[in-house]
Amino acid sequence: RILATVREPFELLGSKVHVGVSIGVALVPEAGTDRGDIIRKADIALYRAKSEGKDCYRIFTTSMDETIKLRSELEDGLRHALDNAAELEVFYQPEVDAASGTVVGLEALLRWQHPTRGTMLPQEFISIAEETGLISAIGEHVLAQACRVARNCPGLFIAVNLSPIQFRAPDLASRFIAIARKARCDPRQIELEITESVLLDGTLNARDILAALREAGFRIALDDFGMGYSSLSYLRDFKVDKIKIDRSFTQNLGHDVEATAIVTSVVTLGHAMGLTVTAEGVENSAQWQLLSLAGCNELQGFLFSHAIPEKELLGFITNNTQSPKLRGAA
C-alpha cells in the first residue's frame, strides 16, 4: 500500500512529479527485539531492495545479514591485502598466434591468496572492490606488475583488464603513464582491455581518457565483443586496436550455425577496420582450426595454457613457443 501511494503522481510548481520508494522491512520478533538491531536489519533489507531494482520492498532474512558480514570481512581483507601486496598475486594466461601457436602476449589475471579462504578469483571480490573504492588501487597494482613483466619480456604484449569504475578518475591516463614510466616499460607493450559498458556510460570521460592512453602508446582492446547490443556502432566512435570475441561464441563453434556466422562476421568487420581479432575460450583443436580458418589473429584458452604464476612464466615462454609444445602444456 505504501508503494502504491507513493507512486501516485503529484503536482509540484506546476509540473507533474513521479517518485518511487525502496523499503526494507524487519519483522518482530523474528528479527529480534533489540531496537537498534531491528533498525540495522531493516536497513540491510532496504539496501537489498535497492540492489534488486529499487521501487520495491524486501523483508529481512538471516541470509542477508550473513551476506553483509561476509562482504564486510572481504572488504577489510582487501584493505589488508593492499598493504601486504604478496596476497594479490598476478597470474598470466598466454595469447597465441592463430596460425602458428607461437606465444605473442599474456593476459594479467589477478588472484587473491586469502590467508584463510585460499585462492580467490576476481569474480569473488572485484565487485566489492568496485563498491568500496578499492578498485583503482588494485588496478594500479596489477598494471605495475604487468609493466615489470613486460619489461622483462620485450617481445610480448601484456593485457590488463580495466574496470569501468577506474574511468571515473579524470587523471587515469596520467597515472597509467607514470606507472609505465616508473617501471621503465614501453607502453606499446601494454594492452588495456575494456568492456562495452565503458563506452556506454555517458558520465565517463572515456573518449578523452582512451585517446590520451593511445597517444601515449597503450593499445586498447574491447573485451567480450558481440555480447553488447551496440558494439558495432561504438567501434566507429571510439578508437580501439583489438576486439576479443567472447568465449560463448567460441564454445558453440561446430554446434551452432549462428555462432560460426557471428565469428566470421566479427573477424571480417575487425579486419575491415584494421583491428586485431582475438578469440577467447579455445579448449580443443577443432575450435582452433575453425577460428584460424575464419581469420582470427590470436587465440586464448585452456588448450594452450591455464593462467600461470609469474615464477613459472619465463620457463613456459622459453619452452612453449610452437604449437605442438603448447598443446602439451595445457
C-alpha positions in Angstrom: 0.0 0.0 0.0 2.9 2.4 0.7 4.4 1.6 -2.7 1.1 2.2 -4.5 0.5 5.5 -2.6 4.0 6.9 -3.2 3.8 6.0 -6.9 0.8 8.3 -7.4 1.9 11.5 -9.3 1.5 14.9 -7.7 1.8 18.5 -8.7 4.9 20.5 -7.8 5.4 24.1 -9.1 3.1 23.4 -12.0 4.7 20.2 -13.1 3.6 16.6 -12.5 6.2 14.6 -10.4 6.6 10.9 -10.2 8.7 9.3 -7.4 9.3 5.8 -6.2 10.4 4.3 -2.9 12.6 1.4 -1.7 11.5 -0.2 1.5 13.3 -2.5 3.9 11.3 -4.5 6.5 12.4 -6.2 9.7 9.6 -8.3 11.3 9.4 -8.6 15.1 10.0 -10.9 16.9 11.5 -12.9 14.0 14.3 -10.4 13.5 14.8 -9.9 17.3 13.6 -7.4 19.8 16.5 -5.0 20.3 15.5 -1.7 18.8 19.0 -0.9 17.3 19.4 -4.3 15.9 16.0 -4.2 14.3 16.7 -0.9 12.6 20.1 -2.3 11.4 18.4 -5.3 9.8 15.7 -3.2 8.2 18.5 -1.1 6.7 20.1 -4.3 5.3 16.8 -5.2 3.7 16.5 -1.7 2.3 19.8 -2.0 0.5 18.8 -5.4 -0.9 15.7 -3.7 -2.3 17.8 -1.0 -3.9 20.2 -3.5 -5.4 17.4 -5.6 -6.9 15.9 -2.8 -8.9 14.6 -0.2 -6.5 11.0 0.9 -6.1 10.2 -2.4 -4.3 10.3 -3.8 -0.8 12.3 -6.6 0.8 11.9 -8.4 4.1 15.0 -9.1 6.1 16.2 -12.7 6.3 19.2 -14.2 8.1 21.0 -14.9 4.9 21.0 -11.1 4.2 22.9 -10.5 7.4 25.4 -13.2 6.6 26.0 -11.7 3.2 26.6 -8.3 4.7 29.0 -9.7 7.2 30.9 -11.6 4.6 31.2 -8.5 2.4 32.5 -6.5 5.3 35.1 -9.2 6.1 36.2 -9.3 2.5 36.5 -5.5 2.3 38.7 -5.5 5.4 40.7 -8.3 3.9 41.2 -6.4 0.7 42.4 -3.4 2.5 44.9 -5.6 4.3 45.9 -7.3 1.1 46.8 -3.9 -0.5 49.2 -3.3 2.4 50.5 -6.8 2.0 51.0 -7.0 -1.8 52.1 -10.6 -1.7 48.5 -11.6 -1.2 47.5 -10.0 -4.5 49.3 -12.3 -7.0 49.1 -11.8 -10.7 48.9 -14.8 -13.0 49.4 -14.8 -16.7 47.5 -16.6 -19.4 49.2 -16.8 -22.8 47.7 -15.5 -26.0 49.0 -17.2 -29.2 49.2 -16.6 -32.9 46.3 -18.4 -34.5 48.4 -19.7 -37.4 51.5 -21.0 -35.6 50.6 -21.3 -32.0 53.5 -19.0 -31.0 53.0 -17.1 -27.8 52.6 -13.4 -28.7 51.2 -12.0 -25.5 49.9 -12.6 -21.9 46.8 -11.6 -20.1 47.4 -10.5 -16.5 44.8 -12.1 -14.2 44.6 -11.3 -10.5 44.5 -14.0 -7.8 43.9 -13.1 -4.2 45.8 -15.5 -2.0 43.5 -15.1 1.0 45.1 -16.3 4.3 42.1 -18.4 5.3 39.9 -18.9 2.2 42.8 -19.8 -0.2 43.0 -18.7 -3.8 40.1 -16.4 -4.7 39.3 -15.5 -8.3 38.4 -11.9 -9.4 34.7 -12.6 -9.7 34.6 -13.3 -6.0 35.9 -9.9 -4.9 36.1 -7.4 -7.7 32.5 -6.2 -7.2 33.3 -5.5 -3.6 36.5 -3.6 -4.6 34.4 -1.5 -7.1 31.7 -0.7 -4.5 34.2 0.3 -1.8 36.5 2.4 -4.0 39.4 0.0 -3.8 39.4 -1.0 -7.4 41.7 1.9 -8.6 44.4 0.9 -6.1 44.1 -2.8 -7.1 44.0 -2.0 -10.8 47.2 0.1 -10.5 48.9 -2.7 -8.6 48.1 -5.2 -11.4 49.3 -2.7 -14.0 52.6 -2.1 -12.2 53.2 -5.9 -12.0 52.3 -6.2 -15.7 54.7 -3.4 -16.7 57.5 -5.1 -14.8 56.9 -8.4 -16.6 56.6 -6.6 -20.0 60.0 -5.0 -19.4 61.5 -8.5 -18.9 59.6 -9.9 -22.0 60.3 -7.3 -24.7 58.9 -9.5 -27.5 55.4 -9.9 -25.9 52.5 -7.6 -25.0 50.7 -7.8 -21.6 47.0 -7.3 -21.4 45.4 -5.7 -18.3 41.7 -5.6 -17.6 40.2 -2.3 -16.5 37.0 -1.7 -14.5 34.6 0.9 -15.7 34.9 2.4 -12.2 38.5 3.3 -12.9 37.4 5.7 -15.6 35.8 7.9 -13.0 39.2 9.2 -12.1 39.9 12.1 -14.5 43.7 11.6 -14.1 43.6 7.9 -15.1 45.7 8.3 -18.2 48.4 10.4 -16.4 48.6 7.8 -13.6 49.0 4.9 -16.0 51.6 6.7 -18.0 53.5 7.4 -14.7 53.3 3.7 -13.7 54.7 2.6 -17.0 57.5 5.2 -16.8 58.4 4.2 -13.3 58.7 0.5 -14.4 60.7 1.6 -17.4 58.2 -0.2 -19.6 57.3 0.7 -23.2 53.6 1.5 -23.1 53.3 -0.1 -26.6 53.7 -3.5 -24.8 50.6 -2.9 -22.6 47.2 -3.7 -23.9 44.3 -2.3 -21.8 41.1 -4.4 -22.0 37.8 -2.5 -21.5 34.2 -3.6 -21.8 31.4 -2.0 -23.7 30.0 -0.5 -20.5 32.9 1.9 -20.5 31.8 3.2 -23.9 28.1 3.3 -23.0 28.4 5.3 -19.8 27.9 8.9 -20.8 29.0 10.2 -17.4 32.6 9.0 -18.0 35.2 10.9 -20.0 36.1 7.6 -21.6 36.7 9.1 -25.1 39.3 11.6 -23.9 41.0 9.1 -21.5 41.3 6.4 -24.2 42.6 8.9 -26.7 45.3 10.0 -24.2 46.3 6.4 -23.4 46.5 5.5 -27.1 48.6 8.7 -27.8 51.0 7.5 -25.1 51.4 4.2 -26.8 49.0 1.9 -24.9 46.9 -0.4 -27.0 43.1 -0.7 -26.3 41.2 -3.9 -26.7 37.4 -4.3 -26.5 36.7 -7.4 -24.4 33.6 -9.7 -24.7 32.8 -8.4 -28.1 29.5 -9.4 -29.5 27.7 -9.5 -26.2 26.5 -5.9 -26.2 23.8 -4.6 -28.5 25.7 -1.5 -29.7 29.2 -2.8 -30.1 29.3 -2.2 -33.8 28.2 1.5 -33.6 30.6 2.3 -30.8 33.5 0.9 -32.7 33.1 3.8 -35.1 33.2 6.4 -32.4 35.9 5.0 -30.1 39.3 4.2 -31.4 40.5 0.7 -30.3 43.2 -1.6 -31.5 41.7 -5.0 -30.9 38.4 -6.8 -30.4 38.1 -10.0 -28.4 35.4 -12.5 -29.3 33.5 -13.7 -26.3 34.1 -17.3 -25.2 30.4 -18.2 -25.5 30.7 -18.0 -29.3 34.0 -20.0 -29.3 32.4 -22.8 -27.3 29.5 -23.1 -29.7 31.6 -23.4 -32.8 30.7 -26.6 -34.7 27.5 -26.9 -32.8 25.7 -23.7 -33.5 25.4 -22.3 -37.1 24.7 -18.8 -35.8 27.9 -18.8 -33.6 30.0 -19.7 -36.6 28.3 -17.0 -38.7 28.8 -14.4 -35.9 32.5 -15.3 -35.5 33.1 -15.0 -39.3 31.3 -11.7 -39.4 33.2 -10.2 -36.5 36.5 -11.2 -38.0 35.5 -9.7 -41.3 34.4 -6.5 -39.6 37.5 -6.3 -37.5 39.9 -6.7 -40.4 38.0 -4.2 -42.5 38.5 -1.7 -39.6 42.2 -2.6 -39.3 41.8 -4.3 -35.9 43.4 -7.4 -34.5 40.8 -10.1 -33.7 41.3 -12.4 -30.7 39.1 -15.4 -29.7 38.8 -16.4 -26.1 37.9 -19.8 -24.6 39.7 -22.1 -27.0 39.6 -25.5 -25.5 40.1 -28.0 -28.3 41.9 -28.3 -31.6 38.7 -28.3 -33.6 37.9 -24.8 -32.3 41.5 -23.7 -33.1 41.2 -24.9 -36.7 37.8 -23.2 -37.2 39.0 -19.9 -35.7 42.1 -20.0 -37.7 40.2 -20.6 -40.9 37.8 -17.8 -40.0 40.8 -15.5 -39.9 41.3 -14.8 -36.2 44.7 -13.3 -35.5 45.1 -14.5 -31.9 43.7 -17.2 -29.7 43.5 -17.7 -25.9 42.2 -20.6 -23.8 42.9 -23.8 -21.9 44.0 -25.6 -25.0 47.2 -23.6 -24.9 47.6 -22.9 -21.1 45.8 -22.1 -17.9 46.9 -18.9 -16.2 50.3 -19.5 -14.6 52.2 -17.6 -11.8 55.0 -15.3 -12.7 57.6 -17.6 -11.3 56.8 -20.2 -13.9 56.4 -17.7 -16.7 60.0 -17.5 -18.1 60.3 -21.3 -18.4 56.9 -21.6 -20.1 57.7 -18.9 -22.7 61.1 -20.4 -23.3 59.8 -24.0 -23.7 56.5 -23.3 -25.4 56.9 -21.2 -28.5 55.4 -23.6 -31.1 52.0 -25.2 -31.3 53.0 -28.9 -30.6 54.6 -28.0 -27.3 51.7 -25.7 -26.4 49.2 -28.5 -26.8 51.2 -30.5 -24.3 51.2 -27.6 -21.8 47.5 -27.4 -21.2 
